[in-house]
Amino acid sequence: MKQFTTCLAASGLALTAALASVTMASAQDSGVYIRANAGLSVMDDSELTGGIDSTTVGTGVVEGESDLAASLGLGYKFDNNWRVELDGDYGYQDLGAISNTPSSFAKLRNQSLMANLIYDFDGLGSFVPFVGVGAGVLRGEGSFSAHDFVIDGNAVRHPACPGATADGVTYSCDTSDTDVAFAYQALAGIGIKLSDRLTWDTHYTYQRANDLDFEGIRSAVAGAPNPGVTTTATITSLEDPTIHSLLTGLRYQFGGTKYVAPPPPPPAPAPITYTCFDGTVVTDRALCPPPPPPPPQQFTCSDGVTTVTDLALCPPEVVFLTCPDGVTQVSDLNACPRRSVETIENLCGTQNRQEVIYYEFNKGQSAETRNTINRILDIGQFCQVQNIRVVGHTDTSGAASYNLNLSKRRAADAREELVRQGVNPALITSEGKGETEPAIPTGDGVKEQLNRRTEVLITLSDVGAATFN
C-alpha cells in the first residue's frame, strides 16, 4: 500500500508540473482538464495457482461478476487532437465461490494508476469519438478462502485447497493480501460537448495486468484424539487479471477560446509594373525589347561529359560491369580478378546456410535486420538460390497465443526487408513458431534473449555454382 501511494503521489506531482509548464507556453484553446467517471466493471474468468490452485481439473477457477467502478483523470489537451492523461481507477470484483464449490469465496479490490495517450476525432459537431492506450501499475487487494466441507454427513476434501490425504484431518486455505503488478490498457469512447468547457465522457476500457501474488496460509486441523493445528505459509497467484469497464461522467477543461486578432487593413495598391527579360522595368509589356533567339538545345551523352546538339553525335557507349569483389570495373566479366571469383564460389559452396536475427524484449523489429539481410543478399546475388525460409521465435515470457503472433510479425518483418532489397518473393516463405522451439530450453515465463530470434534458412539448388547476373 505504501509503495502504491508513493508511486501515485510522485506520478501526480510530475504530471501536474509538466502540464503547468505546457499550459504557460500554449494557446488558450488547449489546456489542463479533469474528469470523473463511474460505472460497472467485470473481470474475465481466471485461475488461481499455489496455495489455492487449479492443479486439479475444474478447481481454482473464479468467475467475474459485474460491480461498481470509478475513475478520476487529470490530463492536458493539445491543439492537434491529442491528449495525455494520468488515470486512476477503482473497482470491486466479487468473484463468487471458487469453482462453484461450497465453503469458498474470492474477492478482489483493484486500483490502477495509468498514463494514457488519447486521440480525439473532430468533425462530427458536438460528438467527439476518441481512442487511446495506456500503461502503468495495478494494485490488487485479494481475499480468497476454501475450506473442507460436509455433504450428507461425510467430510469432503475441498478441491481448491490441496493437502495430504489422511483420515480425520480437515484443511482450510485462507489468503488476504495485496500485490502490485505492471498493467496496460486500451480504451475507446465518445465525448458529447455540453458547453465550451464541459463534456459528457463515456468510454469502455480493456485493462490487463501481470500475475498478482498473495500471501496466505494452509491449515490442517487434526481430529481426536490428537487435536492441534498445523499451519503452512502459501502464495496464491491470480493469473493475468483482465478487467472490462464501462464508465460515464463529466470532463471539465480549464481555459477559453483562443483570441484571433483581426487582420490588418490591406496596403494601398502599388502601380502595376513588368520586368522584361533584360531587367528593364516597364508599365506595359509592349514596351519590352524583343528577346534574343533561344540558343540551340544541348544534350549530354551517356558518359556524363560530352554535350552535343544531336544525340546521334555522341561517342559509342561503353558499359562497365562490377566484378564480384564489388570494386573492379570491367567491360567483360571474364576479365574479373580470379581471386574475387574464387571468393564467390566459396560463398556458394554450402547448400544450406542460416542467418539469425535477435530481438529486444517484446519487439517485432530488430536493428540487426538490415545488416543480416545484406549478408543474405550477397548469397542471393551470386549463388543459385532454391528457396529462403524465414522462421520467427520468442522466449517463454507472456501468453503462448501472444508469442505466436509476435513470432509471425518478426518473420514477416524480415521477409518484407528481403523483398524490399530485391529478392524474388516467390522464393521466400515465412512462419512463426512462438515459444515452441526455444534455442535455449527454459521454464515458462522466462525472458531469454537467445530465444527471441528469427532464423533465415537459405537452400541452394546448385552448390559451388556462382552467377554474375
GIBEL-V579116 format. One record per residue. N is the residue number from 1. RES is the residue in one letter. BURIAL is 1 if it has 24 or more other C-alpha atoms within 12 Angstrom, else 0. Layout:
BEGIN
n/res/burial
N/RES/BURIAL
N/RES/BURIAL
END
This chain:
BEGIN
n/res/burial
1/M/0
2/K/0
3/Q/0
4/F/1
5/T/0
6/T/0
7/C/0
8/L/1
9/A/0
10/A/0
11/S/1
12/G/1
13/L/0
14/A/0
15/L/1
16/T/1
17/A/0
18/A/0
19/L/1
20/A/0
21/S/0
22/V/0
23/T/1
24/M/0
25/A/0
26/S/0
27/A/0
28/Q/0
29/D/1
30/S/1
31/G/1
32/V/1
33/Y/1
34/I/1
35/R/1
36/A/1
37/N/1
38/A/1
39/G/1
40/L/1
41/S/1
42/V/1
43/M/1
44/D/1
45/D/1
46/S/1
47/E/1
48/L/1
49/T/1
50/G/1
51/G/1
52/I/1
53/D/1
54/S/1
55/T/0
56/T/0
57/V/0
58/G/0
59/T/1
60/G/1
61/V/1
62/V/1
63/E/1
64/G/1
65/E/1
66/S/0
67/D/1
68/L/1
69/A/1
70/A/1
71/S/1
72/L/1
73/G/1
74/L/1
75/G/1
76/Y/1
77/K/1
78/F/1
79/D/0
80/N/0
81/N/0
82/W/0
83/R/1
84/V/1
85/E/1
86/L/1
87/D/1
88/G/1
89/D/1
90/Y/1
91/G/1
92/Y/1
93/Q/1
94/D/1
95/L/1
96/G/1
97/A/1
98/I/1
99/S/1
100/N/0
101/T/1
102/P/0
103/S/1
104/S/1
105/F/1
106/A/1
107/K/1
108/L/1
109/R/1
110/N/1
111/Q/1
112/S/1
113/L/1
114/M/1
115/A/1
116/N/1
117/L/1
118/I/1
119/Y/1
120/D/1
121/F/0
122/D/0
123/G/0
124/L/0
125/G/0
126/S/0
127/F/0
128/V/1
129/P/1
130/F/1
131/V/1
132/G/1
133/V/1
134/G/1
135/A/1
136/G/1
137/V/1
138/L/1
139/R/1
140/G/1
141/E/1
142/G/1
143/S/1
144/F/1
145/S/1
146/A/1
147/H/1
148/D/1
149/F/0
150/V/0
151/I/0
152/D/0
153/G/0
154/N/0
155/A/0
156/V/1
157/R/1
158/H/1
159/P/1
160/A/1
161/C/1
162/P/1
163/G/1
164/A/0
165/T/0
166/A/0
167/D/0
168/G/0
169/V/1
170/T/1
171/Y/1
172/S/1
173/C/1
174/D/1
175/T/1
176/S/1
177/D/1
178/T/1
179/D/1
180/V/1
181/A/1
182/F/1
183/A/1
184/Y/1
185/Q/1
186/A/1
187/L/1
188/A/1
189/G/1
190/I/1
191/G/1
192/I/1
193/K/0
194/L/0
195/S/0
196/D/0
197/R/1
198/L/0
199/T/1
200/W/1
201/D/1
202/T/1
203/H/1
204/Y/1
205/T/1
206/Y/1
207/Q/1
208/R/1
209/A/1
210/N/1
211/D/1
212/L/1
213/D/1
214/F/1
215/E/1
216/G/1
217/I/1
218/R/1
219/S/1
220/A/1
221/V/1
222/A/0
223/G/0
224/A/0
225/P/0
226/N/0
227/P/0
228/G/0
229/V/0
230/T/0
231/T/0
232/T/0
233/A/0
234/T/1
235/I/1
236/T/1
237/S/1
238/L/1
239/E/1
240/D/1
241/P/1
242/T/1
243/I/1
244/H/1
245/S/1
246/L/1
247/L/1
248/T/1
249/G/1
250/L/1
251/R/1
252/Y/1
253/Q/1
254/F/1
255/G/0
256/G/0
257/T/0
258/K/0
259/Y/0
260/V/0
261/A/0
262/P/0
263/P/0
264/P/0
265/P/0
266/P/0
267/P/0
268/A/0
269/P/0
270/A/0
271/P/0
272/I/0
273/T/0
274/Y/0
275/T/0
276/C/0
277/F/0
278/D/0
279/G/0
280/T/0
281/V/0
282/V/0
283/T/0
284/D/0
285/R/0
286/A/0
287/L/0
288/C/0
289/P/0
290/P/0
291/P/0
292/P/0
293/P/0
294/P/0
295/P/0
296/P/0
297/Q/0
298/Q/0
299/F/0
300/T/0
301/C/0
302/S/0
303/D/0
304/G/0
305/V/0
306/T/0
307/T/0
308/V/0
309/T/0
310/D/0
311/L/0
312/A/0
313/L/0
314/C/0
315/P/0
316/P/0
317/E/0
318/V/0
319/V/0
320/F/0
321/L/0
322/T/0
323/C/1
324/P/1
325/D/0
326/G/0
327/V/0
328/T/0
329/Q/0
330/V/0
331/S/0
332/D/0
333/L/0
334/N/0
335/A/0
336/C/1
337/P/0
338/R/0
339/R/0
340/S/1
341/V/1
342/E/0
343/T/1
344/I/1
345/E/1
346/N/0
347/L/1
348/C/1
349/G/1
350/T/0
351/Q/1
352/N/1
353/R/1
354/Q/0
355/E/1
356/V/1
357/I/1
358/Y/1
359/Y/1
360/E/0
361/F/1
362/N/1
363/K/1
364/G/1
365/Q/1
366/S/1
367/A/0
368/E/0
369/T/1
370/R/1
371/N/0
372/T/1
373/I/1
374/N/0
375/R/1
376/I/1
377/L/1
378/D/1
379/I/1
380/G/1
381/Q/1
382/F/1
383/C/1
384/Q/1
385/V/1
386/Q/1
387/N/1
388/I/1
389/R/1
390/V/1
391/V/1
392/G/1
393/H/1
394/T/1
395/D/1
396/T/1
397/S/1
398/G/1
399/A/0
400/A/0
401/S/0
402/Y/0
403/N/1
404/L/1
405/N/1
406/L/1
407/S/1
408/K/1
409/R/1
410/R/1
411/A/1
412/A/1
413/D/1
414/A/1
415/R/1
416/E/1
417/E/1
418/L/1
419/V/0
420/R/0
421/Q/0
422/G/0
423/V/1
424/N/0
425/P/0
426/A/0
427/L/1
428/I/1
429/T/1
430/S/1
431/E/1
432/G/1
433/K/1
434/G/1
435/E/1
436/T/1
437/E/1
438/P/1
439/A/1
440/I/0
441/P/0
442/T/0
443/G/0
444/D/0
445/G/0
446/V/0
447/K/1
448/E/1
449/Q/1
450/L/1
451/N/1
452/R/1
453/R/1
454/T/1
455/E/1
456/V/1
457/L/1
458/I/1
459/T/1
460/L/1
461/S/0
462/D/0
463/V/1
464/G/1
465/A/1
466/A/1
467/T/1
468/F/1
469/N/0
END
